[in-house]
């Protein structure tokens, strides 16, 4: 039997609330630093001070600045004791607070004289200047960036506590381009991704792939890609009904109208359309909030800029606009229907609520960044 959309579309807020109901943050795991990038921090380990003491920032002679006041090439200052040579990274000798270049000290046998003055801190990296003592490595609930990993490695931390949701993807034949896009976006977002391929587009084949996924993997969320519409060869939602529960199919969302949300046992599932623009819109509007709930992520980064031109939207349908930043303003690229070039060019996205007719030119709007 052909899969059908319901006579009335489900409001986006209603579908999202049903999808998130009963979903709690997942347990934390510890990952090596190389695997933690892009995950959500689940703890804030305190780092030791780095450097642990004053160290030389350059190769040269370690001296006390007060002892060489007035030294110059015209008035060399003899030293009563031989100066200490340090390489960059060496601990500063006791009583020394500056490092002079090699040609600033003239050494002849046991005799040495200084040809230039120094100032305290010259050529020196102070203890704790890179990392203050007991500084947090990262912020809990935030994305782990390479800069945070730099601090952790420098301080000798080997593992970080993170939340990394496990995503299961069922690919329906005919949506390969979209499947690749979603998998790449998911991995870039720090998700652990496993995929299953349905043997065919019929409900039995898709249900079998869903069953394999449920048996073989422990997933925190599942998405199907393709076959969510009302075409003669669409059966993803029918397959979900066989293996789980359909909470809503046919959403008041554009793009993304044919998406569906449900449960595969206790696991939330989103049926994404096979078209790249509709799948991406449903991913932004439905899957990202689910990922954020599972990972206990803090609010995603947004940027407020005025609109370069108006956005017109239909009341009763939530529409997502793609935006590009130009001359300190948001330039609308596409609303409702997204050409692939607009997707590639977009810097941010904006959800226009179903209750709005859009926004006038010059209106400041909060837009979520496509890449953080």
C-alpha positions in Angstrom: 0.0 0.0 0.0 1.3 3.5 -0.9 2.5 5.5 2.0 0.4 8.7 2.5 0.8 12.0 4.2 -1.9 12.9 6.7 -4.5 15.4 5.7 -3.1 18.1 8.0 0.5 18.8 8.7 2.0 18.6 12.2 3.4 21.9 13.6 7.1 21.8 13.9 7.0 22.6 17.6 4.6 19.7 18.3 6.7 17.2 16.3 9.9 18.4 18.1 8.4 18.2 21.5 7.2 14.6 20.8 10.7 13.7 19.6 12.4 15.1 22.6 10.0 13.7 25.2 11.7 11.4 27.6 15.2 12.0 26.0 17.9 12.6 28.6 21.7 13.3 28.3 23.7 10.1 27.6 26.4 8.8 29.8 29.8 10.3 29.6 32.8 8.5 28.2 36.6 9.2 28.2 38.3 9.5 24.9 41.9 10.1 23.9 42.5 13.7 22.8 42.8 12.6 19.1 39.2 11.4 19.2 37.7 14.1 21.4 37.7 16.9 18.8 34.2 18.0 17.9 32.6 16.2 20.9 30.8 18.0 23.7 32.8 18.4 26.9 31.3 16.6 29.9 33.8 17.8 32.5 36.2 20.6 33.2 39.5 19.1 34.3 41.9 21.7 35.9 45.2 22.0 34.3 48.6 22.5 36.0 50.4 25.8 35.4 52.5 25.8 32.2 55.3 26.5 32.1 55.8 25.3 35.7 58.6 27.9 36.2 60.3 30.7 34.3 61.9 29.3 31.1 64.1 30.7 28.4 62.0 31.9 25.3 65.2 32.1 23.1 68.7 30.8 23.0 71.2 33.1 24.8 72.9 34.2 28.0 70.9 34.1 31.2 71.6 37.2 33.4 70.1 39.5 36.0 69.0 42.7 34.4 69.9 44.8 37.5 73.5 43.5 37.3 74.1 44.8 33.8 72.6 48.3 33.9 74.7 50.7 31.7 76.5 48.0 29.7 77.1 48.8 26.1 79.5 48.2 23.2 81.2 51.5 24.2 81.3 50.6 27.8 81.5 46.8 28.3 80.7 45.5 31.7 83.0 42.8 33.0 81.3 39.9 34.8 82.7 38.5 38.0 81.3 35.1 37.3 80.9 33.2 34.0 77.4 33.7 32.5 75.1 30.6 31.9 74.1 29.7 28.4 70.4 28.5 28.0 68.5 27.0 25.1 64.9 27.9 24.5 62.8 25.9 26.9 65.4 25.6 29.6 64.5 26.6 33.1 66.0 30.0 34.0 68.9 29.7 36.5 68.4 31.1 40.0 68.8 34.9 40.2 68.4 35.4 36.4 65.5 37.3 34.8 66.5 38.0 31.2 68.2 36.3 28.2 70.6 38.2 26.0 71.5 37.3 22.4 74.8 35.5 21.8 76.6 38.6 20.5 75.6 40.6 23.5 78.2 38.8 25.7 81.8 38.6 24.7 83.7 35.6 26.2 87.4 35.2 26.1 88.7 32.3 28.1 87.6 32.7 31.7 86.8 36.4 31.1 83.3 37.6 30.0 81.9 41.1 29.4 78.4 42.3 28.6 77.9 44.6 25.6 74.2 45.4 26.1 71.6 46.1 28.8 68.7 43.8 29.5 65.3 44.3 31.0 63.5 41.9 33.4 61.5 39.4 31.4 63.5 39.9 28.1 63.7 36.5 26.4 61.9 34.8 29.2 58.5 33.0 29.3 57.1 33.4 32.8 55.8 30.5 34.8 52.0 30.1 34.2 52.1 32.5 31.2 50.7 29.8 28.8 48.3 28.2 31.3 47.5 29.7 34.6 47.5 27.2 37.5 44.2 25.3 38.0 42.8 26.8 34.8 39.9 24.7 33.3 40.8 22.8 30.2 37.5 23.5 28.5 33.9 24.5 29.3 31.4 21.8 30.1 28.6 21.5 27.6 30.6 23.2 24.8 32.2 21.9 21.6 35.8 20.8 22.0 37.9 22.8 19.6 41.5 22.2 18.6 42.6 25.1 20.8 41.3 23.3 23.9 43.1 20.2 22.8 46.3 22.3 22.5 46.0 23.3 26.2 45.2 19.8 27.3 48.2 18.3 25.4 50.5 21.0 26.7 49.4 20.2 30.3 49.9 16.5 29.8 46.3 15.5 29.8 45.7 12.3 27.9 42.0 11.8 27.9 38.9 14.0 28.2 35.4 13.2 29.5 32.9 13.8 26.7 29.4 13.0 25.5 29.4 11.5 22.0 25.9 10.4 20.8 25.9 7.3 18.6 24.0 7.8 15.4 22.6 4.9 13.3 21.8 5.7 9.7 19.6 3.6 7.4 20.2 4.5 3.8 17.4 3.9 1.3 18.5 3.2 -2.3 18.3 6.3 -4.5 19.5 8.8 -1.9 23.2 8.2 -2.0 24.2 11.9 -2.4 22.1 12.9 0.6 23.3 10.0 2.7 26.9 11.0 2.2 26.1 14.6 3.1 24.3 13.7 6.3 27.0 11.2 7.4 29.7 13.8 6.8 27.8 16.5 8.7 27.2 14.1 11.6 30.8 13.1 11.9 31.9 16.7 11.8 29.4 17.3 14.6 31.3 14.8 16.8 28.8 11.9 16.4 29.8 8.3 16.2 28.2 7.1 13.0 27.2 3.6 11.9 25.3 3.0 8.7 23.1 0.2 7.3 22.0 -0.1 3.6 18.4 -1.2 2.9 18.5 -3.8 0.1 15.6 -2.1 -1.7 13.1 0.7 -1.3 10.1 -1.4 -0.2 8.9 -1.4 3.4 10.1 -4.9 4.2 13.7 -4.2 3.1 13.8 -0.9 5.0 12.3 -2.6 8.1 14.9 -5.3 7.9 17.7 -2.8 7.9 16.1 -1.1 10.9 15.9 -4.4 12.6 19.6 -5.1 11.9 20.5 -1.7 13.2 18.6 -2.3 16.4 20.1 -5.7 16.9 23.7 -5.0 16.0 24.3 -1.6 17.5 23.5 0.4 20.6 22.3 3.7 19.1 21.3 6.9 20.9 19.4 8.1 17.8 18.5 6.8 14.3 17.8 8.5 11.0 16.6 7.0 7.8 17.4 8.8 4.6 15.1 8.7 1.6 11.6 7.2 1.1 9.7 9.5 3.5 7.4 11.0 0.9 4.1 9.9 -0.7 5.5 8.5 -3.9 4.8 5.1 -5.2 8.3 3.9 -4.2 8.4 5.6 -0.8 8.1 3.3 2.2 10.4 4.5 5.0 7.6 5.6 7.3 5.6 2.4 6.6 8.7 0.5 7.6 9.1 2.5 10.8 5.5 1.8 11.7 6.3 -2.0 11.4 9.3 -1.8 13.6 8.5 1.1 15.9 6.1 4.0 16.5 5.4 6.9 14.2 4.8 10.1 16.3 4.3 12.5 13.4 4.6 12.3 9.6 4.1 15.4 7.4 5.4 18.5 9.1 4.6 22.2 8.7 8.2 22.8 7.7 9.7 24.0 4.5 12.0 22.5 3.3 11.4 19.2 5.0 7.6 18.7 4.7 7.7 14.9 4.3 10.0 14.2 7.3 8.7 12.0 10.1 9.6 11.5 13.7 9.1 8.4 15.8 10.6 5.8 18.2 12.5 2.6 17.4 11.9 1.1 20.8 13.2 3.7 23.3 15.5 5.3 20.6 14.3 8.4 18.9 14.2 8.3 15.1 13.9 10.9 12.3 12.9 9.9 8.8 14.7 12.4 6.5 13.6 13.0 2.9 15.9 11.9 0.1 16.3 15.4 -1.4 19.5 17.1 0.0 17.7 20.4 0.8 14.8 18.8 2.5 17.0 16.4 4.4 19.3 19.2 5.6 16.4 21.4 6.7 14.9 18.5 8.8 18.4 17.8 10.2 18.7 21.4 11.4 15.2 21.7 12.7 14.8 18.2 14.3 18.0 16.2 14.6 20.3 19.0 15.9 18.0 19.7 18.9 17.9 16.0 19.6 21.7 15.8 19.5 22.0 18.8 21.8 19.7 17.2 24.3 21.6 13.9 24.2 25.0 15.6 24.6 23.9 18.2 27.2 25.2 20.8 24.9 24.8 24.5 25.8 23.1 26.8 23.4 24.6 26.8 19.9 26.4 29.9 18.7 24.3 32.5 17.0 25.1 35.9 15.4 22.8 38.9 15.3 23.0 41.0 12.1 20.4 43.1 10.2 18.8 41.7 7.1 20.1 43.0 3.8 16.7 42.5 2.3 13.3 41.3 3.5 12.3 37.7 4.0 8.7 36.8 3.1 7.2 33.6 4.6 3.8 31.9 4.6 1.9 31.9 7.8 1.2 28.4 9.1 4.4 26.9 7.8 7.8 27.2 9.6 10.3 28.0 6.9 14.1 28.0 7.1 16.1 30.7 5.4 19.7 30.3 4.3 21.9 33.4 4.9 25.3 34.7 3.8 27.2 37.4 5.7 27.9 40.4 3.4 28.9 43.8 4.5 28.0 43.2 8.2 24.5 42.1 7.3 22.6 38.8 6.6 21.9 38.4 2.9 19.0 35.9 2.3 20.0 33.3 -0.2 17.0 31.1 -0.2 13.8 30.6 1.8 11.6 27.5 1.7 13.3 26.0 -1.5 17.0 25.7 -1.5 19.2 25.4 -4.6 22.3 23.4 -3.9 24.5 26.4 -4.6 22.7 28.3 -1.8 23.4 25.4 0.6 27.1 25.5 -0.4 27.3 29.3 0.1 25.3 29.7 3.3 27.0 30.9 6.4 24.0 30.6 8.7 20.3 29.6 8.9 17.3 31.2 10.3 14.0 29.6 11.4 11.0 31.7 10.5 8.3 30.6 12.9 4.9 29.5 11.5 3.3 32.5 13.2 5.4 35.0 11.2 5.0 36.4 7.7 8.8 37.1 7.6 11.1 39.9 8.5 11.5 43.4 7.0 14.8 44.6 5.6 17.0 46.0 8.3 15.5 43.8 11.0 18.2 42.4 13.3 17.9 38.6 13.4 19.6 35.9 15.4 20.9 33.2 13.0 22.6 29.9 13.8 26.0 29.5 12.2 26.3 26.6 9.7 29.9 26.0 10.8 31.2 26.7 14.3 
